[in-house]
């Protein structure tokens, strides 16, 4: 989600070596004709079914508003409001993260943003070292719309970063899954991203997941593996989950700048978020 550094691509093979050139891969259409099942040997260790109306469960979710005043990365145009039901709420058994075109100038940390939205995190409440992490959601679209489900290191460092699902607002149904890391010798930040086509992603719920193992990260759509890379350096420490809806980007292709074509109100609708780890019983 932070999107800084150089694009790097990897082969879709177990233990594949990372290539050092930019590669554009054609979209892959996801299917839903097979029974859904989490990876063998894993059990659920954390889940939110969003069955209690109101604000998100404070035992599971906190709020990230840290860069409201100075502005968020990538020339984004949203202010992330905390504990504001207009922007983040649970209703009808679903989590709604809603971006609204409004200026919350009465907030002490207001940074001049034209949109109010929401960003919730499990940081300080739950983190994991390895596991399978999944969201079931509809992916909103529109010029400047940038929904994401991703993970960062619990110690606050960046990278590592695992983007389990990001939507490209100007390209309905086009999604990306990305791994970010830093090369110790040069401190260079690199990333490996894979594009996928899920035609009905804006209108139908799909499962988007990542299996983080000591030697590789495998990305899933509807619990079917769709890409895999060898784990780069810096992926041994606990990470936490993040859900947010940004507005506008100058660096993430397919999102677009916020302009007169952008929606006044847009919602990221989420049915469930879960974490699984190896059952060691």
N, C-alpha and C positions, 0 to 999 in steps of 0.2 A: 504493500500500500504506500510506503514512503517513496518508492521509485526514484532512487538515485543510483548512478553507476552505469556499468556497461552490460549490455545484453549478451548472454552466453547461452548456447544451446547444448543439450546432451542427447546421446542416443537413447532410444527406448529399450535398453537391454539391461539386465541385472549386472551391476558392477561396471556400467559403461564409463569410459573416460570422458571428461569434459572437453568439448571442443572450444577453441579460443576465437571463433569467428561467429559473426551474426548469421543466423539462419531463420528464414521465414517458413513456417510449417503450415500446410493447409489445414483448415478446420476439420475436426473429427466429429461426426454426428453420434450423439449418445443415444443408446436404446434403453428401453425399460421392460423388455420382454422376458427377462430372467428373474427368478425369485431373489428378493433382497436378503442379504446376509452379511454380517460384519465379518472381518477376517477371522479365520479359524483360530481358536485358542485365546480369543480376547473376550473380556467381560466388561460390562458397563461399570464405570467408577464414578461418573458424574453425569448429570442430565438435567435439563430444564425443559419441561413440556408446556410451560407458559399457561398453566391452568388456574392461576389466581389473578383476577382482574386488578388493575391499578399499575403502579410503578413496578419495574422488575424487582425480583426478590433480592433484598440487600445482603442476604447471606451468600448470594451467588454472583452478584454483579455490582461493580462500582462504576464511576464516571470519570472520563478523561476530558478535562477542559484546559489542559496545561498551556496550550498555545493559542488560546482565544485572543489574547491581547495583541501578541506580535503577529498572529496569522499562521495558518497551517501550511504545510509543505505543498509544492506543486501549483502554487497560485490558486489554491482552493478558496471558495467564497462563502463557506459556512461558518457559523458560530455554533459550537457544541454546547447546548444547554443541559444542565444537570437537574434531575428530578422535576422535569417539566413534561406533563402528560401530553401536551400538544406535539411533542417531538419523540418521546419514547414512552410506550405504554403497553400493557397486556390487556387484550380484550378478545372475546370470542375464542379463547384457547390459542391465541397467537400473539407473538411479539410484533409490534408495529414500530418501526423506526421511520419517522416522517420528517422530511425536509420541507420547510415552508418559507415562502418568500416574505420575509419580515425582518426588520432591523430592531434588535433588542438593545436599544441605546441606553436603557436604564440600568443595564447590568454593569457592575464595576469593571469587569474584564472585557467589555465589548471592544472589538477591534475594527469596527466599521463594516462588518460583513452584511451582505444583502439577504442571506438565508440563515435560518435557525434550523439546526438538525440535532442528531444525537450520536453519541459514541459511548458504548458500554464495554467494560473489561472485567476479566476475572482476576486481574493483578491484585496481589495481597490477600486474595480469598481462595484461589485454587490455581495450581500450576502442575505441570507434568513433565517428566523426563521419559520420552518415547511414548507411543500410543497411537490410537486411531481416533481422529477428531472429525466431527461431521456436523453439517447444518442441513436442515430441510427447509427450503425457502423458494419463494418466487423472486425473480430478479427484476427490479424496476428499470425502466428505460426513459429516455428523453435527453435532449441536448444538455450536457453538463452533469448528468446523473452518474454517480460512481459508488455503487454499493460494494461492500467488502466483508469477508469473514477471513480472519488471519490470525497469526501468532507472532509474538515477540518474546525475547529473553526476559525473564522475571527480574534480572538485576538492572534492567533499564538500558543495557547496551544495545547498539545497533551497528551492523547486523549481528546475529542472524535474524532472519525473518522468513516465515512461511505463509504465503498468500494462498489459502485454500480455495477461495473463489472470489473473483472480482468481475463486475459487470462493466461493459463498455456502453454507456448510455446512448450513444448515437448509432450503435449497431445491435439492435435487439436480437438476443439469442447468441451473441458472440461473447464468450467468457474466457478468462485466463487464469492459470494456476502457476505460481512462481516461487522459486527459492532464491534467497539472497544470502551472500556470505562475504567475508573479507579474507584476502590472502595475506597471511602474517608477514611474509618477507617484504611485501611492497605496500601493505595497508590498502591496496586497491579493492574497492567494492565491486562485486560482480553479481550477476543474476542469471538464472535460467528460467525462461517462461515458456509455457505451452498454451496455445490457443485451441479452443473447442467450440463447436457449434451445437447448441441445444435450442432448436427452433422455437419451442413453446416455453422456454424458460421464463418469459415475462407473465405468462398466464397460468402455468401449471407448477405445482411443487415438485422439486427434484432434490435428491440427496447429493451433496458435494462434500467429499472427504479427503483426508490425507493420512496415510499410514507412515509414521515416523519411526524408523528402526535404526539401530546403531550403524548400519552400513548403507542405508538407502532411504529415500522418501518416495512413496508411491501415491499418486493422486487418483481419486476415484470419482466417477459420476454414476449415480444410482448404484453404488456399491460394485461397480465394475471397474477394474483398473484401466486407466487411459494413458498414463505416462509414468515414467520412473527415472530417477537419477541416482547416481552414487552420491552419498552424503558428503558434502564438502567440509572443510574445517569449521570448527566453532559450533557444532550441533550436539553438544554433550550436556548442556545445562538446562534446567527447567524453563519451560515457556508457558505463557498464558494466552487465553483466547480473547479476541476483539471482534466486535460487530459495530459497523458504522455506515453512515450514508453521507458521503462527501458531495459537494457540488462544484464542478469545474476542475480542469486540470490543463496545464501547459505541457506536461511531460508524458501522460499516459494516453497513448494513441486510441482514438475511438470514443473517448469521453466527451471532449469538446469544451469550449469555454462557455460560461453562463452568458446567455444573451436573450434577446426578445423571444426566441423560440423555446426557451427552457420552461418547464412546467412550474406553475405557482405552488403546487403541492404535489409531492410524490412520496410514495411509501414503500419501504422494504418490509415485506411480510414474511415472518419466520414461524414455522410450525414446531420445530424442535432443534435443540443443540445438545450434542452428547460427546462424551469422552470415554474411550475404552482402553484398557491395558491388558497385558498378558495375565491370564488366570494362572496363578502359581500354586493353587491348591493341590 
